Every structure is written in structure tokens, then in C-alpha cells.
Amino acid sequence: MVVDSDIKRLGFADFPVQHSLRILESDAATSDKREAMSSIGRKRDPQLKGILIKYTADPNPEVAMQAIRGLLVFRKDPIVHEYLATMCEHQNDMIREVVQQEIYGNAPVEEDPHAASPNFMKNVVVQGDVLDILKNVPDRAIHLTFTSPPYYNARDYSIYKNYSEYLDFLESVFSEVHRITKEGRFFVLNTSPVIVPRAGRKYSSRRYPVPFDIHARLVKMGWEFIDDIIWAKPEKSAKNRVAGFEMHRKPLTYKANARTEYVMVYRKKSFKLIDWNLRQYSMDVVNQSRVNDDFERSNVWNIAPVTDRVHSAVFPLRLCDHVVRLYSFVGDLVFDPFAGSGTLGKAALRLGRHFFMTEIREDYVGRIQENIKREVKNYKSAKIMALDAFTRDATKCR
């Protein structure tokens, strides 16, 4: 039987092991069981390794986590190390990640200097298929990617046989983005559910939840989810889906006007904390990159959409400015695999970063060049390259 005096003394260094075990085997609250397990671990007694191993299998993950933390003290013991290695496949993701970091997290990272990027990619636009282009990009070359992929069958430039093929294509591209992204750096993805019009009056339209369907694939390939930012547009800019309901007000027929998009923030999964990334830059660069007071305090960003005479769906410059300032440093290389009209490139140059962009359509590439020349004073036009020329440059730099 657990008494209140046991619970109150859990934090004491001399709290008896038997009393901790009594709490663990009782119907005490999870917080008390967690502290009881922690109390055993804090003793750092080799004779308690058997108890710690036993409770790593506890069905309560908070108890199991404390048992593992206690056991990590003895990781140099070959038997304990071998046992902990089996926990790298634990069914609980938090436990799995903690053990993986403790067992393998100190392995050296094989990469070029973190703040550096390949010169042949700086301020370059490559025209061609993105997957063909990315084959020529070296590992860990990019500091930040911000992109909005083609809409699923909602524009002439993005026609796919079916929705699964569309998601497979995005997965292929973003897997390559993961490869070329530096340790612990960010990938910011702008997507929204897409409506495909109905085939006829007796059929329904269909809405595809792109942000939610691609999310699981991103996490599986090694992107860690960090934030969900809502890009809110003025309601007058949204397609009117609620007009019919306003007329008859019949239940079941309501469809809201969609005036938001998702800006999902991911970090390349790493055992290294953000502090490690910060330490890769000189204090001078860190100070130059500090964000002014005009940053968004919440995850709802009210930004009006913009139009372009060539491209039908463009990034607002303000949106790109926010992302570039918040997730990169001065001198970094930022990437957009679906460049469109090249707004990210304009933002990068204005903020002292370099850009690398790919775009398959020739008319859009021409628009990128026009926009950058118009927006950035005293800047020579971006280097526009075909795939074969870029491949030659990449080969020379290997």
C-alpha cells in the first residue's frame, strides 16, 4: 500500500528503493510513478541495473523513459550497451529517438563547412526537370528550401494521371531536397487542399487534402515537423463556395470559403540541437542576421495574395521575406525547386542571401530574370542555365 509520506519523499536522495518499487507496482498517478523510477535511476547503483532493465519494458512510456535514462549511466557496460541498442527500434517514437541519439548521436557528421555552399550554385536558375537537375546537386549544399509545389491538376502546368502519382512525384522531389539539405536545416512547404471541379452536374467536385497527405511521407523520409503556420488571405480573394448555401441555408450543403493556406515548417532530423547550427556562424554573421521587431508573433500570417501577368500562382514577396529572415542567415543558399516567377530569389538577394532555383517552363524562367532585374538595383541578371550546362559545372566541381 502506498502512503502519502512515500509520495512526498520521492525527491529525497535516501528514498528507499523498495518504497519506489511499491509506488511503481501500485495504481499511483503517472507523475508519481515517473518520479519513483527516476529516484531509482538517480542512485546510479550498478546493482540496480536489473530493475532498470525490467522497467524499460513498462507499458507506460513515461516510466520506461526514466528507466532508460537511468540505464544510460551504465552504457559502457557491454551488456547494457547491447540491450540499449535493441531499444533503437522501440515502438514509442520519443523513446526510440532518445536512445538513438544517446547511442549514435556523437558520431561525426561528414559534411563541408556548415556555413559554406557551392559557388557554382549561387544565384543560379536552371531550366529543366527538377529531378534531373537535383541529380547534379551535391549532398548537404542547401541551407533552406521554401517552395510551393504545382497544384494537383488545378493548372495547365501540373497534370497527373491520379492523385497518388502526384504525391509520389512530390515525395521524390522532397526526398532529394532532404539529401541536399545541410545538417539540421529547414524545409518550409506551402500547400493547401485542392479542389478538382466536378465532371458534370450529376457528379461532385473533389477536394484533396494535400498538406495532410504529404506530411506523413515527409516525416518518414527524415523531416522533423516543427511548425504549422497559417497563411490567411483577405476573404474577398477567396473563391465563393458559400454562395449557394447563403441562398437556401439547407443543412449538409455548407462549404466554407477557403482563404487560408498552410506553411508547414520542417527541420532535417538531426541529433544536434539548434544551438549547434548557430555556433557554425561567426558572431558577426549572427548579428547581421538578427530579425527586426516586425516579425509575426503568432502562427497566423495575414498576407494578401499577389498576381503576375505570366504566372498564375505566385508567392507574395512579403511571405518570402518572412521565411528567409526567420530560417536562414546572411550568406546562406536558399532553394526553390518550383521557382515559378522567382519571388524567393528576389527575397534572397534583398536580404543578403544567395538563391538557387529550378523551373521547367521557359516562359517562367524568362519572367524570373525580368523580376530580379526589376526588383534588385545594381544587380546583374541571374545566371540562367540549361540542364546540360549546369551538369558540366557540377561535374567540374566534384
C-alpha positions in Angstrom: 0.0 0.0 0.0 1.3 3.4 -1.0 1.0 6.1 1.7 1.2 9.9 1.2 4.5 10.1 3.0 6.1 7.9 0.3 5.0 10.3 -2.4 6.2 13.3 -0.5 9.7 11.9 0.0 10.2 10.8 -3.6 12.7 13.5 -4.3 14.9 12.7 -1.4 18.3 11.1 -2.2 17.9 8.5 0.6 14.4 7.4 -0.5 14.4 3.6 -0.3 14.3 1.5 -3.5 11.7 -0.8 -2.0 9.4 2.2 -1.5 9.9 3.3 -5.1 9.1 -0.2 -6.3 5.9 -0.2 -4.2 4.8 3.0 -6.0 5.6 1.6 -9.4 3.5 -1.5 -8.7 0.6 0.5 -7.4 -2.2 2.4 -9.1 -0.4 5.7 -8.3 -0.6 8.6 -10.8 1.8 8.5 -13.8 3.7 11.6 -12.4 4.4 9.7 -9.2 5.5 6.5 -11.0 7.7 8.6 -13.2 9.4 10.2 -10.2 9.7 6.8 -8.4 11.5 5.4 -11.5 13.7 8.5 -11.7 14.5 8.1 -8.0 15.9 4.6 -8.7 17.9 5.8 -11.6 19.4 8.7 -9.7 21.1 6.3 -7.3 23.5 5.2 -10.1 23.9 1.9 -8.4 25.2 -0.9 -10.7 23.2 -3.4 -8.5 20.0 -1.8 -9.7 20.7 -2.4 -13.4 18.3 -5.4 -13.4 15.5 -3.3 -12.1 16.1 -0.6 -14.6 16.2 -3.1 -17.5 12.9 -4.6 -16.3 11.1 -1.3 -16.3 12.3 -0.3 -19.7 9.5 -2.6 -20.8 6.9 -0.9 -18.7 3.7 -0.2 -20.8 3.7 3.4 -19.5 6.2 5.2 -21.8 7.0 7.9 -19.2 8.1 5.2 -16.7 10.0 3.4 -19.4 11.8 6.6 -20.4 13.0 7.2 -16.9 14.3 3.6 -16.7 16.2 4.1 -19.9 17.7 7.3 -18.7 18.8 5.6 -15.5 20.3 2.8 -17.6 22.2 5.1 -19.8 24.6 5.8 -16.9 25.9 2.3 -17.5 26.1 2.4 -21.3 29.8 1.5 -21.3 28.9 -1.9 -19.8 28.8 -4.1 -23.0 25.7 -6.0 -21.8 23.9 -2.7 -21.1 25.1 -1.2 -24.4 23.8 -4.2 -26.4 20.5 -4.1 -24.6 20.1 -0.3 -25.2 20.9 -0.8 -28.9 17.8 -3.0 -29.2 15.7 -0.1 -27.9 16.6 1.9 -31.0 13.6 0.1 -32.6 11.2 0.8 -29.7 7.6 1.3 -30.6 7.4 4.7 -28.9 8.9 7.4 -31.1 10.2 9.5 -28.2 12.0 6.6 -26.6 13.4 5.5 -29.9 14.8 8.9 -30.7 16.3 9.4 -27.2 18.1 6.1 -27.4 19.3 6.6 -30.9 20.7 10.0 -30.0 22.5 8.7 -26.9 23.9 5.6 -28.7 24.8 7.1 -32.1 24.4 10.9 -31.6 28.0 11.6 -31.1 29.1 10.2 -34.4 31.0 12.7 -36.6 29.0 14.5 -39.3 30.6 14.2 -42.7 30.0 17.4 -44.4 31.6 20.6 -45.7 31.8 23.7 -43.5 28.2 24.3 -42.4 28.0 28.0 -43.4 29.6 27.4 -46.9 27.8 26.4 -50.1 28.9 25.5 -53.6 29.9 28.6 -55.6 28.6 27.2 -58.9 25.1 27.1 -57.4 24.9 30.7 -56.1 22.3 32.9 -57.8 21.6 30.4 -60.5 18.4 29.4 -62.2 18.4 26.1 -64.0 15.7 25.4 -66.6 14.7 21.7 -66.8 13.1 18.9 -64.9 13.7 19.3 -61.2 14.6 15.6 -60.6 17.1 15.6 -63.4 18.7 18.8 -62.1 18.9 17.6 -58.5 20.9 14.6 -59.5 23.8 17.0 -60.1 23.5 18.8 -56.7 26.0 17.6 -54.1 24.9 16.4 -50.7 24.3 19.0 -47.9 24.6 22.0 -50.2 21.4 23.9 -49.3 20.6 25.9 -46.1 16.9 26.5 -46.6 14.2 25.4 -49.1 11.0 27.3 -49.4 8.6 26.2 -52.1 5.0 25.8 -53.2 4.6 22.7 -55.5 2.4 22.7 -58.6 -1.2 22.3 -57.7 -2.7 18.9 -58.3 -4.4 19.0 -61.7 -5.6 22.5 -61.0 -3.3 24.3 -63.5 -2.3 23.5 -67.1 1.3 23.0 -66.0 0.6 20.2 -63.5 -1.4 17.3 -65.0 -1.0 13.9 -63.3 -2.7 10.6 -64.0 -4.0 10.4 -60.5 -3.5 11.8 -57.0 -1.2 9.0 -55.9 1.1 9.8 -58.8 1.1 13.4 -57.8 2.1 12.6 -54.2 4.7 10.1 -55.4 6.3 12.9 -57.5 6.4 15.3 -54.6 7.9 12.6 -52.4 10.6 12.0 -54.9 11.5 15.7 -55.1 11.4 16.3 -51.3 13.5 13.2 -50.7 16.2 14.8 -52.9 15.7 18.1 -51.1 16.4 16.2 -47.8 19.6 14.8 -49.3 20.9 18.2 -50.4 19.9 20.0 -47.1 22.6 20.7 -44.5 22.6 19.1 -41.1 19.6 20.3 -39.1 18.4 22.9 -41.5 14.9 23.8 -42.6 12.4 23.0 -45.3 9.3 25.2 -45.5 6.4 23.9 -47.6 3.4 26.0 -48.8 0.4 23.8 -49.8 -3.3 23.8 -49.4 -6.2 21.5 -50.1 -7.0 21.5 -53.8 -10.5 21.3 -55.4 -10.9 19.5 -58.6 -14.1 20.5 -60.4 -16.9 18.0 -60.9 -17.1 16.2 -64.2 -20.7 17.2 -64.8 -23.8 18.4 -63.0 -24.7 15.0 -61.6 -21.2 14.5 -60.1 -19.5 16.0 -57.1 -16.3 18.0 -57.1 -13.5 16.6 -55.0 -11.2 18.2 -52.5 -7.7 16.7 -51.9 -6.0 17.4 -48.6 -2.5 17.8 -49.9 -0.8 19.2 -46.8 -2.0 16.3 -44.6 -1.3 13.5 -47.2 2.2 14.7 -47.9 3.0 15.2 -44.2 3.3 11.5 -43.3 5.6 10.9 -46.2 7.9 13.8 -45.2 8.2 12.6 -41.6 9.0 9.1 -42.8 11.9 10.3 -45.1 13.5 12.2 -42.2 11.9 15.6 -41.9 11.0 16.6 -38.3 7.8 18.6 -38.0 8.4 22.0 -36.3 5.5 24.3 -37.0 2.2 24.9 -38.8 1.8 28.4 -40.0 -1.5 29.6 -41.4 -1.2 32.0 -44.4 -4.5 33.9 -44.1 -5.7 36.0 -47.1 -8.5 38.6 -47.3 -11.8 36.9 -47.7 -12.6 38.8 -50.9 -9.6 37.0 -52.5 -11.2 33.5 -51.9 -13.4 31.7 -54.4 -17.0 32.0 -53.3 -18.0 28.4 -52.3 -20.7 29.5 -49.8 -23.0 31.4 -52.3 -25.5 28.6 -52.8 -25.8 27.9 -49.1 -26.4 31.6 -48.4 -29.4 31.4 -50.6 -31.2 28.3 -49.2 -29.4 27.7 -45.9 -30.0 23.9 -46.1 -28.0 21.7 -43.7 -25.3 19.4 -45.2 -24.7 21.8 -48.1 -22.3 24.2 -46.3 -18.9 24.7 -47.9 -16.7 27.5 -46.4 -14.8 29.9 -48.5 -11.1 28.8 -48.4 -8.9 31.8 -47.6 -6.0 30.1 -45.9 -3.0 28.0 -47.0 -0.6 26.1 -44.9 3.1 27.0 -44.5 4.5 23.8 -42.9 7.9 24.1 -41.3 10.2 21.0 -41.1 13.8 20.5 -39.9 16.1 17.9 -41.3 16.2 15.4 -38.5 19.4 15.6 -36.5 20.8 14.6 -33.2 22.3 18.1 -33.0 20.3 20.9 -31.4 19.7 24.3 -33.0 22.4 25.7 -30.8 24.9 23.6 -32.8 23.7 25.3 -36.1 24.1 28.7 -34.5 27.6 28.0 -33.5 28.6 27.3 -37.1 28.4 31.0 -37.9 30.6 33.9 -36.8 29.1 36.3 -34.3 29.3 39.0 -37.0 27.1 36.9 -39.3 24.7 36.1 -36.5 24.3 39.8 -35.6 23.8 40.7 -39.3 21.0 38.1 -39.5 19.1 39.2 -36.4 15.4 39.6 -37.1 13.8 43.0 -36.6 10.8 43.7 -34.5 8.3 43.3 -37.4 8.2 39.5 -37.2 4.9 37.6 -36.7 4.1 36.8 -33.1 1.6 34.1 -33.9 1.2 31.3 -36.4 -1.4 33.2 -38.4 0.2 35.4 -41.0 -2.2 37.8 -42.7 -0.7 38.4 -46.1 -2.6 39.5 -49.2 -2.0 37.4 -52.4 -0.4 39.0 -55.5 -0.9 38.5 -59.2 1.5 38.2 -62.1 0.9 38.6 -65.8 2.8 35.4 -66.7 2.5 33.1 -63.7 -1.0 32.3 -62.3 0.0 31.5 -58.7 2.9 33.5 -57.3 4.4 33.9 -53.8 3.9 37.3 -52.2 7.3 38.9 -51.6 6.3 39.6 -48.0 5.8 35.9 -47.4 9.2 35.0 -48.8 10.8 37.8 -46.8 9.3 36.3 -43.6 10.5 32.8 -44.3 14.0 33.8 -45.5 14.6 36.1 -42.5 13.3 33.5 -39.9 15.0 30.4 -41.2 18.4 31.4 -42.7 21.5 33.5 -42.2 23.1 36.2 -44.3 25.2 34.5 -46.9 23.1 31.3 -46.9 22.0 29.5 -50.0 18.2 29.2 -50.3 16.4 26.9 -52.8 13.1 26.8 -54.6 12.6 23.6 -56.7 9.4 25.1 -58.3 10.5 28.6 -58.8 7.6 30.0 -60.8 8.2 33.7 -61.1 11.2 33.6 -58.8 9.9 35.6 -55.8 12.2 33.6 -53.5 15.2 34.7 -55.5 14.2 38.4 -55.1 13.8 38.0 -51.4 17.1 36.2 -51.0 19.0 38.9 -52.8 17.3 41.7 -50.9 18.2 40.0 -47.6 21.8 39.2 -48.4 21.3 35.5 -49.2 22.1 33.6 -52.4 19.5 31.7 -54.3 19.3 28.5 -56.3 16.1 27.9 -58.3 14.9 25.3 -60.8 11.9 25.8 -63.2 10.8 23.6 -66.0 8.9 26.2 -68.1 10.8 28.5 -70.4 8.3 31.4 -70.1 8.6 31.3 -66.3 12.4 31.3 -66.4 12.2 34.5 -68.6 9.9 36.0 -66.0 12.3 35.2 -63.2 15.0 37.1 -65.0 12.8 40.1 -65.5 11.6 40.2 -61.9 15.0 40.0 -60.4 16.4 42.7 -62.7 13.5 45.0 -61.8 13.4 44.4 -58.1 17.1 44.4 -57.2 19.0 47.6 -58.0 22.5 47.3 -59.5 22.3 43.6 -59.8 23.4 41.8 -62.9 20.7 39.4 -64.1 20.6 35.9 -62.6 22.6 33.3 -64.3 20.2 31.3 -66.4 21.4 27.8 -67.3 20.1 24.8 -69.2 20.4 21.4 -67.6 23.4 20.3 -69.7 25.4 23.4 -68.8 24.6 23.0 -65.1 25.6 19.4 -65.3 29.0 20.4 -66.7 29.6 22.9 -64.0 28.6 20.4 -61.3 31.0 17.8 -62.8 33.9 20.3 -62.7 33.3 21.0 -59.0 33.3 17.4 -57.8 
